[in-house]
Amino acid sequence: MSDILSKAIDFSSVLLAEKKEFSGEPVLSHCDGVCHILWGLGASQELQAAIYLSHVCDVLNKPKETLAPVFGNVVTDLSISTHKIFLLQKTARDSSAKQNSSVSQIEHVRRMLLAFSKDLRVIMVLLASQLQHLKFITATKLPLHEEFASLVLNIFAPLANRLGIWQIKWEMEDLSFRILEPLTYKEIALRLEAKRHVRELEIETLKASLVELLSTESISAEIQGRPKNIFSIVKKMRGKSLGFEHVFDLRAVRIIVDKLSDCYRCLSLVHQNYVPVDGQYDDYISKPKANGYQSLHTVVNNSDGHAVEIQIRTRAMHEHAEFGVAAHWAYKEAGIKGYGGFSASSDQTQRMAVLRQLLAWERELSSEAQSQSNIAKKTHEERIYVLTPEASIIELSDGATPIDFAYAVHTELGHRCRGAKVDGVLVPLSTPLMNGQTVEITAAKEGGPSRDWLNPDLKFIGSQRSKSKIRAWFNFQKAQETIARGRELVEKTLQREGKTALKFEDLAKQLGFETADQLFEVVGKDELSLRQIEISLRPAVEPEPVDDKFLRKFQSAKIQSSQGNVLVVGVDSLLTQLAKCCRPAPPDLVKGYVTKGKGVSVHRAACANFLQLQNKDQGRVIEVAWNSASTKTADTKYAVDIQILADDRQGLLRDISEVFAKEKINVIGVKTQSVHEMARMTFTVEILDTLGLGKVLTLVGAVDGVRHAHRQ
């Protein structure tokens, strides 16, 4: 035992003496078991020491400052990384106990585990720890651990499979399956005609025989083989609806050769020297699978009469099968021919090509943790995973900053963010975060975000979601300022008119608004004049008398033809005018109002001014309609107002004008106002009718910066 491992055991023995794992196993005993598993995998002494020191981190206030002087930075960093991933695993275990994880959630956790660690070697420690938990649970026959067994079977066993750590993978699967389905496990175990070590001996015997056979034909080959574990047997039986007697790959051997021609030479030699099983030959070389997988598959009986599956492929085919889209974990987990599970993506496959070198790195580079960290960084993708001080996982986009982290935790925390610590060290708010870091936010009791955060040159924000929340905060503040301004103007108007006793809500309803804030907002935006409010506050003025005979003539008559754009009741050629307050245009529903000396004023039926006039004198309202003859001519055009609200920027007016020009719409008037970087525009345009106006409004709304575009 090395000095570093002995020192770690001695250091932790007192601190961990009374502590126990969730399973009830003493922590020191658990660490001993994990250490033994890691030793069997050829792990370095530093990695074995990290399992003890990672648990010590739980009881130390400042683990880095305490451990580094004793064990050095390499082992300390490895121990702290291992401690973090244990906290992560605990979170996954707790959430699994509360609810059943869906397929997508499980795959998400798998990818997160791979992306999380800065030093990939801690994944080995994590897997060994889960296996030790299973060994203790099954050895002591502890009840009520189905949730943990399910978590291991669905997450950690496939993770070991992806890393190529087959020994841990099959032990995890069998032990988890034994806990989850003890009766099925026992049945399959009894039906196997030989114990595992006997089957392993048969495989070794067959491998030796094949080596001798191929050497006689001068065929250079690498031969791999192992017996199938119980869980794999059950999964295949269920996935392919097979009986036990039809599972032919309880024992399997893989022959890897250099040349394509050697594949078929090997196949010929195998069939000459062993009895092939009828109907169990597949040539995936001449007819590759849809995912590109290539190999020869055959089943023969060995010297003891037991069926053995033999796969034959070239090294190039093997590399593609292991690291390409047809990697073993990919096609087994993707649901091919009834196998349940998850699809593999090309980027994940590329990452696996790196991760499968993990064991070799561990043996060769155990003292170069920093180099390992750099390699791990290359495997990071577009998402990163960081921790809160309580070890909760926060998923962020690559390039995220502490401000993005704060907004991801809670919107209010983001607004009040004033500082941040990353792994206990104060950092600027523009610092890019990395996988596995612990982030702590310092927040003010009140206040909001800074406008500087939206400056792209300062790089305070890396997430579009955070930018949207910041803009929403400033827009809300602008709206509140507008409402406050409108409230002040309305209050002054009420004071001038001597109506201070009038409730704001009553005034709002009188003017057609649902709430007082809606009234204040339109007044603050100058969309409702104070003159209109003053008129509504004053006593109704008796309308000018109109000749009853004149009104009766209009009210009793039917709509008749006219030379103008509007048909009105009564005689032809009656003077009509389109009201400028609402600018009606075909095919709007319109109403007429008889004015004094100006004929009939034509309003849209929903016009607020018309509704007020109607309430004051219903007798002046008459029926009107559009003149179909005149509205169909291309020479008849109508002016309408379009209101636009947009973020003010250079070139905004030009871009909106280009939309009208492309749609061949004539603009006859423009009014613009910019307040607090917000542009309010009113375009008066000429149209034949309003039927095509919706398309124009949609195109204007798509202009960069435009928030709303609607007809006034």
Secondary structure, DSSP 8 states (H G I E B T S, - for coil): --HHHHHHHHHHHHHTTT-B-TTS-BHHHHHHHHHHHHHHTT--HHHHHHHHHHHHTTT-SSHHHHHHHHHHHHHHHHHHHHHHHHHHHHHHHHHHHHS---HHHHHHHHHHHHHH-SSTHHHHHHHHHHHHHHHHHHHHT-SS-HHHHHHIIIIIHHHHHHHT-HHHHHHHHHHHHHHH-HHHHHHHHHHSSS-HHHHHHHHHHHHHHHHHHHHHTT--EEEEEEE--HHHHHHHHHHTT--GGG---SEEEEEEESSHHHHHHHHHHHHHHSEE-TT--EETTTS--TT----EEEEEE-TTS-EEEEEEEEHHHHHHHHHSTT-HHHHHHTTGGG--S----HHHHHHHHHHTTHHHHHHH-TT-HHHHHHHHHHT--SEEEEE-TT--EEEEETT--HHHHHHHH-HHHHHTEEEEEETTEEE-TT----TT-BEEEEE-SS----GGGG-TTTT----HHHHHHHHHHHHHHHHHHHHHHHHHHHHHHHHHTT-TTS-HHHHHHHTT-SSHHHHHHHHHTTSS-HHHHHHHHS---------HHHHHHHHHS-B---SSSEEEBSSTT--EEE-TTT---TTS-EEEEE-SSS-EEEEETT-HHHHHHHHH-GGGEEEEEE-HHHHTSTT--EEEEEEEEEE--TTHHHHHHHHHHHTT-EEEEEEEEEETTEEEEEEEEEES-STTHHHHHHHHHTSTTEEEEEE-
